[in-house]
Amino acid sequence: MIKDNSTHTPGFSINISNLTDILEELDDGIVIINAQAVIVYYNKAMARIDDMDPKDVIGKKISDVYKSTQEQSPTMLCIHQQKPVLKFNRFYLTQYGRAISAMQNVFPLFNGSEFTGVVNFTREYSSIEREMGATSRASMPKKRRQADKGIFRDIIGNTPEFYQAIRTARMAAASPSSVMIYGESGTGKELFAKALHNASSWSDRPFVAVNCSAIPETLLEGILFGTVKGSFTDARDKPGLFEDANGGTLFLDELNSMPLGLQAKLLRAIQENKIRRVGSSKEIDVNLKLLSSLNMDPDQAMSKEALRRDLYYRLAVVYIAIPPLRRRSSDIPALIGHFIQTCNTRLNRNVRSVSPYVLEIFISYPWPGNVRELAHVIEGAMNMVDEKKEFIEVTDLPVNFLDALKRTVSTPSEETQQAYGGHAPSPPSFVPGSETAGMTLFELQDQYEKSILCRLLEKYRGNANRAAKELGISRQLIYHKIKKHTLRREDFKSVS
């Protein structure tokens, strides 16, 4: 336990018992861990979040209470590095299997130059969402409400490639330069765009978004630049989206769907910071930040003449590539936790997580619809799960998802089909069985990750660089994972 003593300096004193009394009243969960990774303080809010009694936690090693590796634990990372770990988006399991989706900030503690431990501040995403919803809607102008749900803390993921996309977006938010976002459908391009706007110094100005593929070519020019009365039948004096977004942000989603002729007019408007309404000779000055997105690779879009090369160079001053979900499978547990928690609130459920078998299916599945598809599958399952159930099973998954899954994996055994009511596809490679009973989500994920590494190292006879290229990760990351799983590349060089 924390000792009840006092420290005194001239004109200032702290009584530790008074300090802990204050910590008990905070809404954030607070845990203090000593240098030996033993929990020495655990407040009421943390007990509520974890659904555990403080007397069952204090005095135990953190690894005995929370089932996660050092990589997944910001607390252990802080102990190891003795540096702050900030805004860490985390999905974790307690020793009793409770699934938590939260943001954590962890700070090192020192007595002079001696490292004595860390303090962890935890806030559940449900609490963050309630607070953001209560404050933003009451204070924001109407024109900005369409962007009020987009903040960088809403963007879940810690894989290196995805983290780099977030880092680039954060840095670009302060600049008036144009930003182009590339990502497959469902990767979160509009969420990135809203977060960019809301992190900028003009966040109180309008955020206007338009999907270029959703509007007929004959109408898109007038919608963008506005019209004057008499320019065509039934035309009225009406401002376009450039004028609506003036002083703020305009987001052109799926720009590669815009006709090339209109792209030329867009380029001129960007170069001169002036627009003309359709049918007018009068120029209107505009000053805004222009965001755009593509749902195909820019080089492919230009080679197919879906994107003008000169417009690409003008709009991609800052370029952000969002990786598809199949290349960031280690983020899937955190996304599952976030979507389940959101659905629990909306649907009045008390689901903790998915079963180990469903987790393995989700990690194995290629997710052509990316994060959006995962969110819809979770919501569909939450509508089917029994009110008393705490875990989503295979039989709860939407039929259309199971049909899509059958087209991507091999046929399951008859025993497995019977065990899951005839709806159990068999994921490739590693499949949880009796030997994985009682394993946590992260332990299952680690085992699956190891199986993938072994398969690829065997395929490429120990060549880690080729394996990294197939996985879409850096050389540094794959060498780190090889070391993490205590694999030896030499053992795969002689495999026939």
N, C-alpha and C positions, 0 to 999 in steps of 0.2 A: 504494500500500500504506500501511497505518497505520505511522507512524514509531515506531521503538523509542526512546522517550525516557521520562523520568521526571518526575513532578511531586512536589514536596515541600512539606509544611506542617509546622509544629511537631508532632512526635509521630505523623506519618502520612505515608506515601509510597506511590505507585503506580508500578509499572513496567508500561508498556503491553504488553510482550511477555509478562509474567506474566499479565496480564489476558486476553490473547487465548488463552493456553494453557488458561485456565479455560473460556473460551467454547467452545473446541473440544470439551470433554468434555460439554457440555450436550446434552440430548435435543431441545430446541427448535431449530428452524432460526433462525439469526441472520444478518442482512445489515445492514451499515452503509453508508450512502449519503451522499456529501457534498452540499453545497448546490447543486452543479451537476448533481445527479441521477446521478452516476457512482458505481458500486459500488466500495468500497475495502476491504471485508472480507466474507467469505463462509465460514461455518463448515462442518464436516463434515456436521452434521445437515441443513443446508440443501442441501448437495450430494446427500445421500441422497434427500431429499424431491423435489427437482427432477430428479434423475438427470442432473446436469451436473457437469463438472469445474471446481473453483474457478478454475483458470488460464484457462479459457475464458470466465469471467464477470467477474473482477476487472479493473477498468479500463474496462468498457463502461458505456454509458448504460443505466439501468434499462429505458427504453422499448425498447432493442434486445434485451433478454433476456426481458422479460415482455410479452406482446402484450395490453395492456389500455389503456383510456383513463384519464384522470385521475379520472373519476367512479368507475371500478371499482377503482382502485388506492389503498389506504389510505396507501401510502408517498408517492405523488405528492400526495395530499390533505394529508398531514402537512407535506411540503415547502412546499406552497402556503400553508397556514394557520399553520404553525409552532406547532401545538398538538397534543397527543396524540390519536391515533385508537385507541379501545379496543374490544376484542371485536368486530372486524369480520369477519363471516362472508363468506368469499370463495371463489369458484370461478374459477381462472385457468389459462391455458395458457403453458407455457414456449416458448422459441424453437424447441424441437424437437417441439412438439406434445403434450408430456406434460400431462395434465389433473390439476389439484390442487384438492382441496376442503379448506379449512383455516380456522382462526380466527387472526387476526393482531392484534397490539398494536404500535403504532408510536409512538415518542417522539422529540421534537425534541432536538437537541444544541446546546449553546451554549458559546462561549468568552467568558465575561463576558456582555456584551450582544449579541455577534456570533453570528448563526445560522451553524452550521458543517455541519449535516447532520441525518440521522435514523438511528435504529436500529430495525429491524423484527424482532419475535419471531414466528415462525410455528410453529403446531402443527397437524398433520394431524388430521382428525376421527377417523380410525381409531385414533390414539394416545389421543385424549381418551376415546373409547368404551371402549378396553381398560382405561384407568386407572379410569374411573368404575365399570365393571363389577367390577373386582378389589377396589375398596375398599368399594363400597356394599353388595354382597351379603354380605360377611363381617361387617359391623358393624350392619346395620339389623335392627330387630325384625321378626318375620314379618308383622305387620299392616301394616307400611309398605312392604313390598317391592312391592306393586302400584303404588306411585307412584315407584319409584326410577329410572325411565327418563325422568321428566319434569323437565327443567331448561330454563331459558330459552336456554342455549347450544345446545340441541337444535332450537330453532325457527329455521329458515332463511328469511331474507328481509330485504331492505333497501328495498323500495318505501315511499314516504311513508305511505300508508294502513296498510300492514301494520306498519311501524315504530311508528306511533302506537298500534296495538293492543297491541304488546309493551310499549311504554312505560307505557300505562295499567295493564296487568296487573302489571308490576313494582311500580308505586306502590301498587296495591291489595293486594299480597301482605302488606304490613306491617299492614294494617288488619283488624279483626274484622268489618267490614261485609260484607253479602251482595254477591255479584258475579254478574251475568248475562252469559252469552256467547252472541252470536248469530252463526251461520255456517251456510252450506249443508253438506250431508253431505260429509264428507271434507276439510273445511278445517283440522281439527286442534283442535277444541274441547276434547277430553279432554286433549290434550297441553298446552294452555294451563292447564287446570284442575290438572293434576299439577304444572306448573311453579309455579303460584300457591301450591300447598300446600308444595312443597319449598323455596320462597324465604321462607316464613313462619317466625316464631319458634317455632311449634308443629309444625315439620316432623318431629319425632321421634314425634309422635302419629299415630293412625290416619288414613289416607285411604281413604274408602269411596265407591265409585261405583256407581250403579244406572241402567240404561237404562229409563226409564219406559214405553217403547213395547214392550219385550221381555217384560213380565210381565202376565199376565191381570189385568183390573180386580179380580176377586174375591180375588186373592192379594196385590195391591200394598199394600193398607192394612196387612195383617198383617206383610208384609216390612218396611215402613217403621217401624211403631210397635211391633211385637211382639205376642205373643198370650199368653193365660193358659189353663190347662187347663180344658176344659169350655165354652169360649166358642163352639165349634162342634165338629162331629164330628171326632174325631182331633186336636183342638187340644192343644198342649202349652205349658208355660211356656217361652217362648222370647223373648229380646230381639230388637228390631228394629234396623234400620240406624241409627236415631237414637242408640240406646244404644251400638251398636258404634263409632260415630264420635265419641262424646262426648269433648270435649277436643281433637278434631282437626278434620277437614274432611269434609263430606258433599257429594257431587256428584250432582245430579239431572239426568241427561242426557235431552234431548228432553222437557222438562217439559210442552210443549204437547200431549203424548200422554196426560197424566194426566187422569182424569175430573174434571169440575168439582166434584162433590161432595167428592172427596178433596182437591182444591185448597183448599176451604174449611177442612177439618180441618188441612191443612198450614199455612195462614195463621194459624190459632189457635195452633198449636204454636210458630210462629216468634215471634208477638207476646208469648206468655207464657213462652217458654223452658221449656215443660213439655209432656210427652206422656203419653198413656194407652195402655197396651196394649189390643188388641181384647178386649172382654169384662171389662175391669177398671175400677174406679172410682178406683184409686189413681193419683195424678199423680207423674211422675218428672221431676226437674229435668235439663235438658240444656243444655250450653254448647258450641257448635261454630260453625265458619264454614260458611256455606251457599253453595255454588256451584250454579248452574243453567245450562242451555243450551237454546236454541231452534233448530230447523232451519228456521223461517220467521220473517219479519219480525214483531216484536212487535205492531205496529199491525194487521197482517193476522191474526195469531193472535187478537187481542182481537176484531176485527170478525167473525171466524168462530166466536167463542165457544169457542175452544180454550184460551184463557188468561183467567183472571179479572183484571180491571183492578186491583183492590186488591192482589192477589198480585204482579202485575207491579211496582207501585210499591214493595212491600216487598222484593222480591228484586233489583230493578235499581238498588240504591243506587249501585253502580258498573256501568256498562254497557260492554261490549267488543264491537265489531263486527269480525269477521274477514272480510276481503275474499275473494271467490272467486279461484281461480287465474287465471281469464281476465282479471281486473283487475290481475294482478301478473305479467305475462308476463316482465318483466325478471328475475324470480327463478328462472325455469325452468332456466337453465344451472347455477346453484348447486345446485338440487334434483336435477338430473340427476347432477351430480358426486357428491353425497352418496349417492344411491341406488345408483349404480354401484359406489362404493367399498364400501358395505355388502355388496352382492351378490358382489363380488370375493372378499371374505373368506369368506362363507358357501358360495359355489359353486366356490371355487378357480379363479377366472378371472383374466385380466389385461387386462380391457377398459379402455381409456382414456376413451372418451367415445362420443357418437353421431356419425354422419356429419352433414355440413352439411345435407343434404336432410332427414334425420330431425329435426334441430333445428328446421328451418323448419316441418315438419309439427307438431311439438310446440307451437311458438309460435302457430301459426295455429289449432290445435284448441281448442274452447271448454271442454273438461274438465268435463263435468257432474258427474263424480265427484271433481273437484278433486285435491288433493295425494295422497289415497289412491289414486285411479285412476292417476295418474302413477307412483306407487311400484309398483303392480301391473303396469303395462305394462312398466316397466323390468325388474322381476323376471322377467316372462314372457319378454322378449327375451333376458335373460341366460341363461335355461335353453336357449334355442335357438341362441345364437351359438356358432360353432365355437371350440374351445379356443385356437386360434392367432390368432384375429382380435382386433384391438385396437379396432375401432369397430363399433357396432351399426348395421346397415343396415336399409332398409325391409323386406327379406325376412325379417329376424329378428323383426319385430314380431308380437305375437299376432294371430291371425286375427279374433277378436272385436273387437279394437281397429280393425283395418283395415276391417271391415264397418261399424262405427260411424262411422269417418272418411268412408267413401264416402257416407254419408247427409248429411254436413255440408258437403261440398265438391263442386266441379264435376268432371266426368269428365276424366281426363287424356288427353293426346294418345296416339296409337298408338305413336309412337316412345318416349315416356316409359314406357308400359306394357311395351313389349318390353325396355327397359333395366332395368326392375326386376322382371322375371319375371311380369308381369301383376298385380302387387300395388301399383302406385304411384299413389296418389291425388294430385291436383294441388291444393296449397293455394291459397287465394285470394291476390290481390294479388301480392306479390313472391315469385318462385320462383328459387332458386339455379340457375345454369347454368354454362356454361363461363367466363363473365366473373367468377364468384365463386371459381374454383378457387384453392386456397391460402389463402383467407380463414379467419381464426380464428372461433370461435363468437361472440365478442363483436363482431367486425366484421360478421358476418352479422346479428347481432341489431340492431346500429346501423342497418344498411341497411334492415332490415325496419321498424324504428321510423320511419325517415325516410319510407318509402313510405306508412305509415299516416298520418303527419302531413300529407303532401302530399295524400293522398286526402280527408281530412276538411277541410282548409283549402280545397280546391277545392269540396267539397260545400257548405260554409258561407260561401263567398266571402271567405275571410280572417278570419272571425270566430273568434278563438281561444277565446273563452269558451264558445261552443256546442260547439266541438270538444272542449274539456276536459270538458264535461258528458257528452258521449257516451262518452268514454274512461273516465269515472269518476275523473278526477284533478283536482288543484287548479289554479287559474289560474296560480299562481306556477310550478308544475311545467311546465305546457305552454309558458309563455313561456321558461322555462329551456331546454326541449328545442328550441324554435324557434331560439333563439340558438345552441344547441349544433350544430345541423345547418345553420347559416348560411342559414336560410330567411327570406324577406321576405313578410309578410302582404299587402303591397300587390300582389305579383305574382299573387295569387289572386283579387283583387277583381273583375277584369275577365274572369275565365274564364267562358265560357258553358256 
